[in-house]
């Protein structure tokens, strides 16, 4: 895929892996990392992926609505679940998304979800690499 314009570059530094810490080089985010299920504070990479991906998907939904000259619901939300799993091929991820678009007809909402899947960079990056499902909540 050819790149015409880079819109943003996220620069981070992580140390210690799942038992470490990470921060953005611009100072906007600093976070303690912990493995899934570990006691204490901190977030795990799967939680961070779920937040980032659902935020990106919500933006793609808003874009799809505006492209169709629809009013995007102010209370729209995306619930995300990202699984860290293990199988014969080693570790892998799967994800499920529950999209809430209050006030929109179900058929229109489903069309927006399909359009958002085609435009969301996170969804594009994972297509064919992991099991992903989207439902209207």
C-alpha positions in Angstrom: 0.0 0.0 0.0 1.5 3.3 -1.1 1.6 6.1 1.5 0.7 9.6 0.2 0.7 11.5 3.5 1.6 10.5 7.0 -1.0 12.0 9.3 0.5 11.2 12.6 3.4 9.2 14.1 3.0 7.9 17.6 6.3 7.7 19.4 6.6 5.5 22.5 9.1 3.8 24.7 8.4 0.6 26.5 10.6 -1.1 29.0 10.1 -4.3 31.0 7.5 -5.8 28.7 4.3 -7.0 30.4 5.9 -6.1 33.8 7.1 -2.7 32.9 6.1 0.7 31.9 5.5 2.7 28.8 5.2 6.4 27.8 4.8 8.5 24.8 7.7 10.7 23.9 5.5 13.8 23.8 4.7 13.2 27.5 0.9 12.8 27.0 0.7 9.3 28.3 2.6 7.3 30.9 1.3 3.9 32.0 2.4 1.0 34.2 2.1 -2.4 32.5 1.0 -5.7 34.1 0.3 -9.1 32.8 -3.4 -10.1 32.4 -4.9 -11.0 35.7 -2.0 -9.8 37.8 -2.8 -8.0 41.1 -2.3 -4.3 41.5 -2.5 -1.4 39.2 -1.5 -1.2 35.6 -2.9 -2.2 32.3 -2.1 -5.0 29.9 -1.4 -4.8 26.2 -4.8 -6.4 25.3 -6.6 -3.7 27.3 -4.7 -1.0 25.5 -5.4 -2.6 22.1 -9.2 -2.9 23.0 -9.3 0.8 23.9 -7.3 2.0 20.9 -9.1 -0.1 18.4 -12.6 0.8 19.7 -11.7 4.5 19.7 -10.5 4.2 16.1 -13.6 2.2 15.1 -15.9 4.9 16.7 -14.1 7.5 14.6 -14.6 5.4 11.4 -18.3 5.0 12.3 -18.6 8.8 12.7 -16.9 9.3 9.4 -19.2 6.8 7.7 -22.3 8.6 9.1 -21.1 12.0 8.0 -20.3 10.7 4.5 -23.9 9.6 4.3 -25.1 13.0 5.7 -26.5 11.3 8.8 -26.5 12.8 12.3 -24.1 10.7 14.4 -25.5 9.8 17.8 -23.8 11.8 20.6 -24.1 8.7 22.8 -22.6 6.2 20.3 -20.2 3.8 21.9 -18.1 0.7 21.1 -17.6 -2.0 23.7 -14.5 -4.1 22.9 -13.2 -7.5 24.1 -9.7 -8.6 23.1 -8.7 -12.2 24.0 -5.1 -13.4 24.5 -5.3 -17.1 23.7 -2.9 -20.0 23.2 -3.3 -22.9 20.7 -1.3 -25.3 18.6 0.3 -22.3 16.7 1.3 -20.5 19.9 -0.2 -17.2 21.3 -2.8 -15.3 19.3 -5.5 -12.7 19.7 -9.2 -12.5 18.9 -11.6 -9.6 19.3 -15.3 -8.8 19.6 -17.0 -5.5 19.3 -20.4 -4.4 20.4 -21.5 -1.2 18.6 -24.2 1.0 20.1 -25.7 3.6 17.7 -28.8 4.8 19.6 -31.5 6.4 17.5 -30.4 4.9 14.2 -32.4 2.3 12.3 -30.8 -1.2 12.6 -30.3 -1.5 8.8 -28.5 1.8 8.6 -26.5 1.0 11.7 -25.3 -2.3 10.2 -24.3 -0.4 7.0 -22.3 2.0 9.0 -20.6 -0.9 10.8 -19.6 -2.4 7.5 -18.3 0.9 6.2 -16.3 1.5 9.4 -14.7 -2.0 9.1 -13.5 -1.1 5.7 -12.0 2.3 6.9 -10.7 1.6 10.4 -6.9 1.3 10.2 -6.9 -1.1 13.2 -9.4 -3.4 11.5 -7.5 -3.2 8.2 -4.3 -4.2 10.0 -5.9 -7.3 11.6 -8.0 -8.5 8.7 -7.1 -12.1 7.9 -4.8 -12.2 11.0 -7.3 -12.9 13.7 -10.9 -13.7 14.5 -12.9 -10.5 14.8 -16.7 -10.0 15.1 -18.9 -7.0 15.2 -22.5 -6.9 16.6 -25.0 -4.1 17.0 -25.7 -3.7 20.7 
